[in-house]
Amino acid sequence: MKHIRVVINGALGKMGREVIKAVLDKPELGLDIVGAVEEKVAQQYLPLLKTSELIPFSSDLHSLLTSCHPDVVVDFTNATASMAAVRIAAKLKINMVVGTTGLSEENLREIEQLCQTNNIGIIVAPNFSLGTVILMHLAKIAAKFFDRAEIIEMHHAKKIDAPSGTAIATAKTMLQGHGKPFTYPKTEKEIISNTRGGEIEGIAIHSLRLPGFMAGQKVIFSGPGETLSLHAEVISRESYMPGVILAIKEITKLKGLIYGLDTLLKL
């Protein structure tokens, strides 16, 4: 079996570290980490835990990719850094797995064009949790049958954005399933501003930011005399790894922009 050569962009971030650990824990997966990138680097090599191996470590993504020749770049940084990495990797005809949220529709159009021009595959996924991806799929199905829906998303207190990219993606997929805006009940008197949360085409979104959460989401549908609730919760970043590993292995076989993990799961 030919091993897949992987470079981690954002290697010292929480998700970058988790990806490295997941790959090292399962050598039978056929993945080799051959390089790591961070914005600020004070050493030439990064030691891999549990092994004596040292891998090239740099703040210069272009230079690292030209020397390491990876099959896939895994990126968990931020929207600005991700787009810079996509442009570099695409020109070098290297596939990518992007887990960064906050990419705009314009960003996605550019990524799609870069894939076509350079004949590569790039997966952009707002969430790699299998439970969350399945929740989004079920929410799209349920959206056909209900006119009212709200989303409550829960994250740790240090998350910088609200609502989450996953909540926005969930709302959009629900609108696809519903085929039109949901019915949004207007409040006649809002005692405290923004009590009803944000809104996307009739779907109210409420964001919780508390230390007791890592990541979670609840979607509540309502119809005459009944409600339907879908709830998924992430209790450790380990839950993202099966989805990330699947994306790394599959993107080497695909071309173009793949948005969301649901395509790989054949949902």
C-alpha positions in Angstrom: 0.0 0.0 0.0 1.3 3.4 -1.0 1.5 5.7 1.9 0.0 9.2 1.8 2.4 12.0 2.6 0.9 14.7 4.8 1.9 18.2 5.8 0.0 19.9 8.7 -0.5 23.6 8.4 -1.2 25.0 11.9 0.6 22.0 13.5 0.9 23.5 17.0 -2.8 24.4 17.2 -5.2 22.2 19.1 -6.5 20.5 16.0 -3.1 20.3 14.4 -1.7 18.5 17.4 -4.7 16.2 17.5 -4.3 15.2 13.8 -0.6 14.4 14.4 -1.5 12.3 17.4 -4.2 10.4 15.5 -1.9 9.6 12.6 1.0 8.5 14.9 -1.4 6.3 17.0 -2.5 4.3 13.9 0.4 3.6 11.6 -1.7 1.0 9.9 -3.7 3.9 8.3 -0.9 4.4 5.7 -0.4 8.1 6.5 3.0 9.7 7.0 3.5 13.2 8.4 6.4 14.7 6.4 6.3 18.3 7.5 4.7 20.9 9.7 4.0 24.6 9.4 3.3 27.4 11.9 3.2 31.1 11.7 6.1 31.5 14.1 8.8 28.9 14.2 11.9 28.8 16.4 13.4 25.5 15.3 14.1 23.7 12.1 12.6 20.4 13.0 9.6 19.3 15.0 9.9 16.1 17.1 7.0 13.7 16.7 5.8 12.3 20.1 6.0 8.6 20.6 8.8 8.3 18.0 12.3 9.6 17.6 11.5 11.1 14.2 12.1 14.7 13.4 10.1 16.3 10.6 10.8 19.6 8.8 9.2 22.6 10.6 8.8 26.0 9.0 6.8 29.2 8.7 7.3 29.2 4.9 4.7 26.9 3.5 5.8 27.2 -0.1 9.4 26.3 0.7 8.3 23.3 2.9 6.0 21.9 0.2 8.6 22.1 -2.5 11.1 20.2 -0.3 8.7 17.7 1.3 6.5 16.8 -1.8 3.4 15.9 0.2 0.2 14.4 -1.3 -2.1 16.3 1.0 -1.9 19.5 3.1 -4.2 19.5 6.2 -5.1 23.0 7.3 -6.6 24.0 10.6 -5.8 27.7 10.9 -8.0 30.7 10.1 -9.8 31.9 7.1 -7.1 34.3 6.0 -4.2 31.8 6.5 -6.2 29.0 4.9 -6.8 31.0 1.7 -3.1 31.8 1.5 -2.3 28.1 2.0 -4.8 27.1 -0.7 -3.3 29.4 -3.3 0.2 28.1 -2.6 -0.8 24.4 -2.5 -3.0 24.6 -5.6 -0.2 26.1 -7.7 2.0 23.2 -6.6 -0.8 20.8 -7.5 -1.2 19.5 -3.9 -4.5 18.3 -2.5 -5.9 19.8 0.6 -8.2 19.1 3.6 -9.4 22.4 5.1 -11.1 22.4 8.4 -11.2 26.2 8.9 -14.5 27.9 9.3 -15.4 31.5 8.3 -14.6 31.0 4.5 -16.9 33.2 2.4 -18.9 32.2 -0.7 -16.3 34.2 -2.7 -13.5 32.1 -1.0 -15.3 28.9 -2.0 -15.7 30.0 -5.6 -12.0 30.8 -5.7 -11.1 27.4 -4.3 -13.3 25.7 -6.8 -11.6 27.6 -9.7 -8.1 26.7 -8.3 -9.1 23.0 -8.2 -10.2 23.1 -11.8 -7.2 25.0 -13.0 -4.7 22.8 -11.2 -6.6 19.4 -11.4 -6.5 18.8 -7.7 -9.0 18.0 -5.0 -9.8 20.1 -1.9 -12.2 19.2 0.9 -13.6 22.1 2.9 -15.6 20.9 5.9 -17.2 23.2 8.5 -17.2 20.2 10.9 -15.5 16.8 11.0 -17.6 15.3 13.8 -19.5 12.3 12.3 -22.3 12.9 14.8 -22.7 16.5 13.8 -22.5 15.7 10.1 -25.3 13.1 10.5 -27.3 15.6 12.5 -27.1 18.1 9.7 -28.2 15.4 7.2 -31.2 14.5 9.4 -32.1 18.1 9.9 -32.2 18.6 6.1 -34.7 15.6 5.9 -36.8 16.9 8.7 -36.9 20.4 7.3 -39.2 19.2 4.5 -42.0 18.5 7.1 -41.9 21.5 9.5 -42.4 25.2 9.0 -40.7 26.4 12.2 -37.2 25.7 13.4 -34.5 27.1 15.7 -30.9 26.2 16.4 -29.0 26.3 19.7 -25.3 25.9 19.4 -23.0 25.5 22.4 -19.2 26.1 22.4 -16.5 26.8 24.9 -16.1 30.4 26.2 -13.0 31.2 24.2 -14.5 30.6 20.7 -14.0 33.8 18.9 -17.0 33.8 16.5 -20.8 33.5 16.9 -22.8 31.8 15.6 -20.5 28.9 14.7 -19.8 28.0 11.1 -21.5 24.7 11.8 -24.7 26.4 12.9 -24.7 28.6 9.7 -24.0 25.5 7.5 -26.8 23.6 9.3 -29.3 26.5 8.7 -28.4 26.6 5.0 -28.8 22.9 4.5 -32.2 23.1 6.4 -33.3 25.8 4.0 -32.3 23.6 1.0 -34.5 20.8 2.5 -37.4 23.2 3.2 -37.3 24.9 -0.2 -38.3 28.3 1.2 -37.7 30.5 4.3 -39.1 29.1 7.6 -41.8 30.9 9.5 -40.3 33.2 12.1 -42.6 34.3 15.0 -42.0 38.0 15.6 -41.9 39.0 19.3 -44.2 42.0 20.0 -42.1 43.3 22.9 -38.4 42.3 23.3 -37.5 43.3 26.8 -33.8 42.7 26.3 -32.3 43.3 22.9 -31.4 40.2 20.8 -33.1 37.8 23.2 -34.4 35.9 20.2 -30.9 35.5 18.9 -29.8 35.9 15.3 -31.9 34.8 12.2 -31.2 33.2 8.9 -34.3 33.2 6.7 -36.7 32.4 9.5 -34.4 30.1 11.5 -33.4 31.7 14.9 -29.9 30.8 16.0 -28.8 31.0 19.7 -25.2 30.8 20.7 -24.0 29.6 24.1 -20.4 30.3 25.2 -19.6 28.6 28.4 -16.5 26.8 29.9 -18.4 23.6 30.3 -18.8 23.0 26.6 -16.5 22.0 23.8 -18.9 21.9 20.9 -22.5 21.0 20.5 -25.7 21.8 18.6 -29.4 21.2 19.0 -31.9 21.7 16.2 -35.6 22.0 17.2 -38.4 21.7 14.8 -42.0 22.6 15.7 -45.4 21.7 14.2 -49.0 21.6 15.4 -48.9 19.9 18.7 -45.4 18.5 18.5 -41.7 19.2 18.5 -38.7 17.3 17.1 -35.2 17.8 18.6 -31.9 16.6 17.2 -28.9 17.0 19.4 -25.2 16.2 18.9 -22.4 17.0 21.3 -18.6 16.8 21.0 -16.8 16.0 24.3 -13.3 15.8 22.9 -11.4 16.7 19.8 -10.7 13.0 19.3 -14.2 12.8 17.8 -13.1 14.8 14.8 -10.3 12.5 13.8 -12.2 9.7 12.0 -13.6 12.4 9.7 -10.3 14.0 9.2 -8.6 10.7 8.4 -11.3 9.8 6.0 -10.9 13.1 4.2 -7.2 12.8 3.9 -7.5 9.3 2.4 -10.3 10.1 0.0 -9.1 13.5 -1.3 -6.2 11.8 -3.1 -8.8 10.1 -5.3 -11.0 13.1 -6.0 -10.9 16.2 -8.1 -12.6 19.6 -7.6 -14.0 21.2 -4.5 -15.8 18.9 -2.1 -17.8 20.9 0.5 -18.7 19.0 3.7 -18.1 15.5 4.9 -21.5 14.3 3.9 -20.4 13.7 0.4 -17.6 11.3 1.6 -20.1 9.6 3.9 -22.5 9.1 0.9 -25.4 10.7 2.8 
